[in-house]
């Protein structure tokens, strides 16, 4: 059983405040895992890294500076993610990290927003009047919804709300805190994989 979990997350851009928001968003979404860590006195850290390549750089640094931790890199797949996460990142991004076990690599397939559309009720509650729930793609497997359909659906659903059209940095972290992880785990197998892998490293069941 590991004594520390560190999750390096893509997102937040280059600004300190937006990275802090991403950290809070994932903290809320992964709260069940965090609580399991605290119950077992396992150190828990989420690091919002900003751009994609910066996430890789932070993760690689962590392998040197925190060698005893279970270090995880969580990034958008930017596509279907049909093969293993490590192989997907090798093929798509040219990231050669074959010396590491595949558990260290976790994907949001096809992108973070796929997790958001898995809980349209939470989106409707957040955006309020003017939210067009029918514009959200309805597929029980959100990983099969392509990126353009997700992006266009969110824009159409939120366009007439007082909060305005969906914006990844302004809205994404807040929505991540509000959606139900149980719904996402059912609708996105890579999300379920993230929970299962991290829980397993801690000797927990969530």
C-alpha positions as CSV (number, residue, x, y, z in Angstrom):
1,X,0.0,0.0,0.0
2,X,1.4,3.4,-1.0
3,X,1.9,6.1,1.6
4,X,1.4,9.0,-0.7
5,X,-0.8,9.8,-3.8
6,X,0.1,12.7,-6.1
7,X,-2.1,13.4,-9.1
8,X,-0.8,15.8,-11.8
9,X,-3.7,17.2,-13.8
10,X,-3.8,19.0,-17.1
11,X,-5.7,22.3,-16.9
12,X,-5.9,25.8,-15.6
13,X,-3.8,27.6,-18.2
14,X,-0.9,29.7,-17.0
15,X,-2.5,31.7,-14.3
16,X,-2.1,30.9,-10.6
17,X,-5.8,31.6,-9.8
18,X,-7.1,29.4,-12.6
19,X,-4.8,26.6,-11.6
20,X,-6.1,26.9,-8.0
21,X,-9.6,26.6,-9.4
22,X,-8.7,23.4,-11.2
23,X,-7.2,22.0,-8.1
24,X,-10.4,22.7,-6.1
25,X,-12.5,21.3,-8.9
26,X,-10.7,18.0,-9.0
27,X,-10.5,18.0,-5.2
28,X,-14.2,18.1,-5.0
29,X,-14.7,15.5,-7.7
30,X,-12.2,13.1,-6.2
31,X,-13.3,13.7,-2.6
32,X,-14.2,10.1,-1.9
33,X,-10.6,9.1,-2.8
34,X,-9.2,11.9,-0.7
35,X,-11.3,10.8,2.3
36,X,-10.1,7.2,1.8
37,X,-6.5,8.5,1.8
38,X,-7.1,10.5,5.0
39,X,-8.7,7.5,6.8
40,X,-5.5,5.5,6.0
41,X,-3.1,8.4,6.8
42,X,-2.0,8.5,3.2
43,X,-0.7,11.8,2.0
44,X,-2.8,13.2,-0.8
45,X,-1.9,16.0,-3.3
46,X,-3.5,17.2,-6.5
47,X,-1.3,19.4,-8.7
48,X,-2.9,21.5,-11.4
49,X,-0.2,21.9,-14.1
50,X,-1.6,24.1,-16.8
51,X,-0.8,23.1,-20.4
52,X,-0.4,19.6,-21.6
53,X,3.4,19.5,-21.9
54,X,3.8,21.2,-18.5
55,X,1.8,18.4,-17.0
56,X,4.3,15.9,-18.4
57,X,7.2,18.0,-17.1
58,X,5.7,18.2,-13.6
59,X,5.0,14.5,-13.7
60,X,8.5,13.6,-14.7
61,X,9.9,15.8,-12.0
62,X,7.7,14.1,-9.4
63,X,9.1,10.7,-10.4
64,X,12.5,12.1,-9.2
65,X,11.5,14.2,-6.3
66,X,8.7,11.9,-4.9
67,X,10.0,8.4,-5.9
68,X,8.1,6.7,-3.1
69,X,4.7,8.2,-3.9
70,X,2.2,6.8,-6.4
71,X,2.4,9.6,-9.0
72,X,-0.4,9.8,-11.5
73,X,-0.6,11.9,-14.7
74,X,-4.2,12.8,-15.7
75,X,-4.7,14.4,-19.1
76,X,-7.3,14.7,-21.9
77,X,-7.1,11.9,-24.4
78,X,-8.0,14.4,-27.1
79,X,-9.6,11.5,-29.0
80,X,-11.3,8.1,-28.4
81,X,-8.4,6.5,-26.5
82,X,-8.9,3.1,-27.8
83,X,-5.6,1.6,-26.6
84,X,-4.0,1.6,-23.2
85,X,-3.4,5.1,-21.8
86,X,0.4,4.8,-22.0
87,X,0.3,3.6,-25.6
88,X,-2.2,6.3,-26.5
89,X,0.1,9.0,-25.2
90,X,3.0,7.4,-27.0
91,X,1.2,7.3,-30.3
92,X,-0.6,10.7,-30.0
93,X,2.0,12.8,-28.2
94,X,5.2,10.9,-28.7
95,X,5.7,10.6,-25.0
96,X,8.0,7.7,-24.3
97,X,7.4,6.5,-20.7
98,X,7.5,2.8,-21.3
99,X,9.5,2.1,-18.2
100,X,6.4,2.9,-16.0
101,X,3.4,0.8,-15.3
102,X,0.3,1.8,-17.2
103,X,-1.5,2.6,-13.9
104,X,0.5,5.9,-13.7
105,X,-1.3,7.2,-16.8
106,X,-5.0,8.2,-16.6
107,X,-7.1,9.7,-19.3
108,X,-10.2,11.9,-19.6
109,X,-11.8,10.5,-22.7
110,X,-12.3,12.1,-25.0
111,X,-11.9,15.3,-22.9
112,X,-12.8,16.6,-19.4
113,X,-16.1,17.9,-20.8
114,X,-17.2,14.3,-21.5
115,X,-17.3,13.9,-17.7
116,X,-19.4,17.0,-17.4
117,X,-22.1,15.9,-19.8
118,X,-22.5,12.7,-17.9
119,X,-24.5,14.6,-15.4
120,X,-26.8,17.0,-17.3
121,X,-28.9,17.6,-14.2
122,X,-26.0,19.1,-12.4
123,X,-25.3,21.3,-15.4
124,X,-28.9,22.5,-15.4
125,X,-28.8,23.3,-11.7
126,X,-25.7,25.3,-12.1
127,X,-26.7,27.3,-15.2
128,X,-30.3,27.8,-14.2
129,X,-32.9,29.5,-16.4
130,X,-32.2,29.4,-20.1
131,X,-30.2,26.1,-20.0
132,X,-31.2,23.9,-22.9
133,X,-30.8,20.4,-21.5
134,X,-31.8,18.8,-24.8
135,X,-28.7,20.2,-26.5
136,X,-26.5,18.0,-24.4
137,X,-25.5,14.8,-26.3
138,X,-27.3,11.8,-24.8
139,X,-25.2,8.7,-24.9
140,X,-24.8,6.3,-22.0
141,X,-21.2,6.0,-23.0
142,X,-19.9,9.5,-23.0
143,X,-16.5,8.4,-24.3
144,X,-18.1,7.6,-27.6
145,X,-19.2,11.2,-28.1
146,X,-16.7,13.0,-30.2
147,X,-15.1,16.3,-29.2
148,X,-16.9,18.6,-31.7
149,X,-20.3,17.2,-30.5
150,X,-19.4,17.8,-26.9
151,X,-18.2,21.3,-27.5
152,X,-21.1,22.3,-29.7
153,X,-23.6,20.7,-27.3
154,X,-22.3,22.6,-24.3
155,X,-22.3,25.9,-26.2
156,X,-25.8,25.4,-27.4
157,X,-27.0,24.3,-24.0
158,X,-25.6,27.3,-22.1
159,X,-25.8,30.1,-24.7
160,X,-29.0,31.7,-23.3
161,X,-28.1,31.4,-19.6
162,X,-27.2,34.3,-17.4
163,X,-23.7,32.7,-16.8
164,X,-23.1,32.7,-20.5
165,X,-21.7,30.2,-22.9
166,X,-19.6,27.4,-21.4
167,X,-16.0,28.3,-21.0
168,X,-13.4,25.7,-20.0
169,X,-11.3,27.8,-17.6
170,X,-14.2,29.9,-16.1
171,X,-16.8,27.2,-15.8
172,X,-15.1,23.8,-16.0
173,X,-13.6,23.6,-12.4
174,X,-16.9,24.7,-10.8
175,X,-18.9,22.2,-12.7
176,X,-16.4,19.5,-11.9
177,X,-17.2,20.1,-8.2
178,X,-20.9,19.9,-8.8
179,X,-21.3,16.8,-11.0
180,X,-21.9,13.4,-9.4
181,X,-18.8,11.2,-9.7
182,X,-21.0,8.0,-9.5
183,X,-22.8,9.0,-12.7
184,X,-19.5,9.8,-14.5
185,X,-18.0,6.5,-13.4
186,X,-20.9,4.6,-15.0
187,X,-20.8,6.6,-18.2
188,X,-17.0,6.8,-18.6
189,X,-14.9,3.7,-18.2
190,X,-11.6,5.6,-17.9
191,X,-13.1,7.6,-15.0
192,X,-14.0,4.4,-13.3
193,X,-10.4,3.2,-14.0
194,X,-9.0,6.2,-12.3
195,X,-11.0,5.6,-9.2
196,X,-10.3,1.9,-9.2
197,X,-6.6,2.2,-9.7
198,X,-6.0,4.9,-7.0
199,X,-8.3,3.2,-4.5
200,X,-6.5,-0.1,-5.1
201,X,-3.1,1.5,-4.5
202,X,-4.4,2.7,-1.1
203,X,-6.0,-0.6,-0.2
204,X,-9.5,1.0,-0.3
205,X,-12.8,0.3,-2.0
206,X,-14.8,3.3,-3.3
